[in-house]
Amino acid sequence: MRNTRLVLTDSANRYHENMSLLLSHAELMPPAPGEDVHPSLALANSAGRQDDPKEGDLLRTPERATQWMIERNLAAPDVELYDYCSNRLREFRRAVRGVLGVAATGASPDEQAIAAINDAMMQIPSVTLLAWDGQRGFHARQKYAETQAVEQALSTIAADVLNLVTGEAAAMLTQCAAPSCGRFMLRTHARRQWCSTRCGDRVRAARAYAKKNSRTLT
């Protein structure tokens, strides 16, 4: 017979693990400016803040990667991803961050990152179909193979990277100035430094704390 104390301990551990997961979802950073129109920004920022593991990697598991894709209309609601799929998304994210980092800072480009973007745009066959609905009327719709959900998402994101870094929005692309944040965003005005009010509040609080400590020491 299993020790009752161990059973209670296991239950308590699972409870706290579940609560931690719920809290991490509740405390996720709000979308950075530009994520709503650029899936490449959303992918680049899906790793969360670099200095706070509570923010979590939105692609850490197949389940979370599936949810991330569906919420951004990059996959059908009934799609199911596996470990291999979420691994591919995370690998592609590194390439996207590399290219966006070059565009934001003017650093030398990583040829492998550029190649990964181009490969993603070429790897999936598609056909343009004529479609109609009551809101848009006639319009063009891209049709992809139903079994290539990840390839379709990568192709869509890669095309968005191309449009972002070669278009007018490239001049607004930057990284959050908060230490260890690392998220990309589009400046909504010239003086904007933070990807969210949370980052701005953290920086101001840190400055106030440092100033208070310096006065105490003197």
C-alpha positions as CSV (number, residue, x, y, z in Angstrom):
1,M,0.0,0.0,0.0
2,R,1.4,3.3,-1.0
3,N,2.3,5.7,1.8
4,T,-0.5,8.2,2.4
5,R,1.9,11.0,3.1
6,L,3.6,10.4,-0.2
7,V,0.3,10.5,-2.0
8,L,-0.6,13.8,-0.3
9,T,2.9,15.2,-1.2
10,D,2.5,14.2,-4.8
11,S,-0.9,15.9,-5.0
12,A,0.4,19.0,-3.4
13,N,3.3,19.1,-5.8
14,R,1.0,18.7,-8.8
15,Y,-1.2,21.4,-7.4
16,H,1.6,23.9,-7.1
17,E,2.9,23.0,-10.6
18,N,-0.5,23.6,-12.1
19,M,-0.9,26.9,-10.2
20,S,2.6,28.0,-11.4
21,L,1.6,27.2,-15.0
22,L,-1.7,29.2,-14.6
23,L,0.2,32.1,-13.1
24,S,2.8,32.1,-15.9
25,H,0.0,32.3,-18.4
26,A,-1.7,35.1,-16.5
27,E,1.5,37.1,-16.2
28,L,2.6,36.7,-19.8
29,M,3.8,40.0,-21.3
30,P,1.3,41.8,-23.5
31,P,2.0,41.8,-27.2
32,A,4.7,44.2,-28.3
33,P,3.7,46.9,-30.8
34,G,3.5,45.4,-34.3
35,E,2.9,41.8,-33.3
36,D,-0.8,42.1,-34.3
37,V,0.1,42.7,-38.0
38,H,3.5,40.9,-38.2
39,P,3.6,37.2,-37.3
40,S,7.4,37.4,-37.5
41,L,7.5,39.7,-34.6
42,A,5.1,37.5,-32.6
43,L,7.4,34.5,-33.3
44,A,10.5,36.3,-32.4
45,N,9.0,37.4,-29.1
46,S,7.4,34.0,-28.3
47,A,10.4,33.1,-26.1
48,G,9.3,35.8,-23.6
49,R,11.6,38.0,-21.5
50,Q,15.2,36.7,-21.2
51,D,15.4,37.5,-17.5
52,D,12.1,36.0,-16.3
53,P,11.4,32.3,-16.7
54,K,7.9,32.9,-15.4
55,E,7.0,34.5,-18.7
56,G,7.7,31.2,-20.4
57,D,8.5,30.0,-23.9
58,L,5.2,29.9,-25.8
59,L,6.6,27.2,-28.0
60,R,8.1,25.1,-25.2
61,T,5.8,22.1,-25.7
62,P,3.8,20.8,-28.7
63,E,0.6,21.8,-26.9
64,R,1.8,25.4,-26.3
65,A,3.1,25.6,-29.9
66,T,-0.2,24.4,-31.2
67,Q,-2.1,27.0,-29.2
68,W,0.3,29.7,-30.3
69,M,-0.3,28.9,-34.0
70,I,-4.0,28.6,-33.7
71,E,-4.4,31.9,-31.8
72,R,-2.5,33.7,-34.6
73,N,-4.4,32.1,-37.4
74,L,-1.3,30.2,-38.6
75,A,-3.0,26.8,-38.4
76,A,-6.5,25.3,-38.5
77,P,-8.3,24.9,-35.1
78,D,-8.0,21.1,-35.3
79,V,-4.3,20.9,-36.0
80,E,-2.1,18.8,-33.7
81,L,1.7,19.4,-33.5
82,Y,4.3,17.0,-32.2
83,D,7.7,17.4,-30.6
84,Y,9.4,17.6,-34.1
85,C,7.0,20.4,-35.1
86,S,7.6,22.5,-32.0
87,N,11.4,22.0,-32.3
88,R,11.2,23.2,-35.9
89,L,9.4,26.3,-34.8
90,R,11.9,27.1,-32.1
91,E,14.8,26.6,-34.5
92,F,13.2,28.9,-37.1
93,R,12.6,31.4,-34.4
94,R,16.4,31.7,-33.9
95,A,16.7,32.6,-37.6
96,V,13.9,35.1,-37.4
97,R,15.4,36.8,-34.4
98,G,18.8,36.9,-36.1
99,V,17.4,38.6,-39.2
100,L,15.3,41.1,-37.2
101,G,18.3,41.8,-35.0
102,V,20.3,42.8,-38.0
103,A,17.6,45.0,-39.3
104,A,17.1,46.7,-35.9
105,T,20.8,47.3,-35.1
106,G,22.6,47.4,-38.5
107,A,24.9,44.6,-37.5
108,S,26.4,42.2,-40.1
109,P,23.9,39.6,-41.3
110,D,24.1,35.9,-40.5
111,E,24.0,34.1,-43.8
112,Q,22.6,30.9,-42.2
113,A,19.7,32.9,-40.8
114,I,19.0,34.5,-44.2
115,A,19.2,31.0,-45.8
116,A,16.7,29.6,-43.3
117,I,14.2,32.4,-44.2
118,N,14.6,31.8,-47.9
119,D,14.3,28.0,-47.5
120,A,11.1,28.4,-45.5
121,M,9.5,30.4,-48.4
122,M,10.5,27.8,-51.0
123,Q,9.7,24.6,-49.2
124,I,6.0,24.4,-49.5
125,P,4.0,24.2,-52.7
126,S,0.8,26.3,-52.9
127,V,-1.7,27.5,-55.4
128,T,-3.7,30.7,-55.5
129,L,-7.4,30.1,-55.7
130,L,-10.4,32.3,-56.3
131,A,-12.6,32.7,-53.2
132,W,-15.7,34.6,-52.2
133,D,-17.4,35.6,-49.0
134,G,-20.0,38.0,-47.9
135,Q,-17.6,40.5,-46.3
136,R,-14.7,40.6,-48.8
137,G,-16.5,39.5,-52.0
138,F,-14.1,38.0,-54.6
139,H,-10.5,37.6,-53.3
140,A,-7.4,35.5,-53.8
141,R,-6.7,32.7,-51.3
142,Q,-3.6,30.6,-50.9
143,K,-4.2,26.9,-50.7
144,Y,-1.6,24.7,-49.0
145,A,-1.4,20.9,-48.5
146,E,-3.4,20.1,-45.4
147,T,-0.7,17.8,-44.0
148,Q,1.9,20.6,-44.0
149,A,0.7,22.9,-41.2
150,V,4.2,23.8,-39.9
151,E,5.6,24.3,-43.4
152,Q,2.6,26.7,-44.1
153,A,3.3,28.6,-40.9
154,L,7.0,28.9,-41.6
155,S,6.3,30.0,-45.1
156,T,3.9,32.7,-44.0
157,I,6.2,34.0,-41.3
158,A,9.2,34.0,-43.6
159,A,7.3,36.1,-46.2
160,D,6.4,38.5,-43.4
161,V,10.1,38.8,-42.4
162,L,10.9,39.7,-46.0
163,N,8.1,42.3,-46.1
164,L,9.1,43.7,-42.7
165,V,12.8,44.2,-43.2
166,T,12.6,45.5,-46.8
167,G,9.6,47.7,-46.3
168,E,8.8,51.1,-44.7
169,A,8.2,49.5,-41.3
170,A,11.9,48.5,-41.1
171,A,12.7,52.1,-40.0
172,M,10.5,51.6,-36.9
173,L,11.9,48.1,-36.0
174,T,13.8,48.1,-32.7
175,Q,14.4,46.1,-29.6
176,C,13.0,47.0,-26.1
177,A,15.5,49.1,-24.2
178,A,14.7,47.3,-20.9
179,P,17.8,45.2,-19.8
180,S,17.4,41.5,-20.5
181,C,14.0,41.9,-22.3
182,G,15.1,41.4,-25.8
183,R,11.7,41.6,-27.4
184,F,11.3,43.3,-30.8
185,M,8.7,45.9,-31.6
186,L,7.7,48.7,-34.0
187,R,8.1,52.1,-32.5
188,T,4.7,53.8,-32.3
189,H,6.5,57.2,-31.9
190,A,10.1,58.3,-32.0
191,R,10.7,58.4,-28.3
192,R,9.3,55.0,-27.5
193,Q,11.8,52.8,-25.7
194,W,9.8,50.0,-24.1
195,C,7.8,47.2,-25.6
196,S,5.2,47.5,-22.8
197,T,4.4,49.7,-19.8
198,R,5.5,46.7,-17.6
199,C,9.1,47.0,-19.0
200,G,9.0,50.8,-18.5
201,D,7.8,50.4,-14.9
202,R,10.5,47.9,-14.2
203,V,13.3,50.1,-15.4
204,R,12.0,53.2,-13.5
205,A,11.6,51.1,-10.3
206,A,15.1,49.8,-10.7
207,R,16.5,53.3,-11.2
208,A,14.6,54.6,-8.1
209,Y,15.9,51.7,-6.0
210,A,19.5,52.3,-7.2
211,K,19.1,56.0,-6.4
212,K,17.8,55.3,-3.0
213,N,20.6,52.9,-2.2
214,S,23.2,55.3,-3.4
215,R,21.8,58.0,-1.0
216,T,21.8,55.5,1.9
217,L,25.5,54.6,1.3
218,T,26.5,58.2,1.2
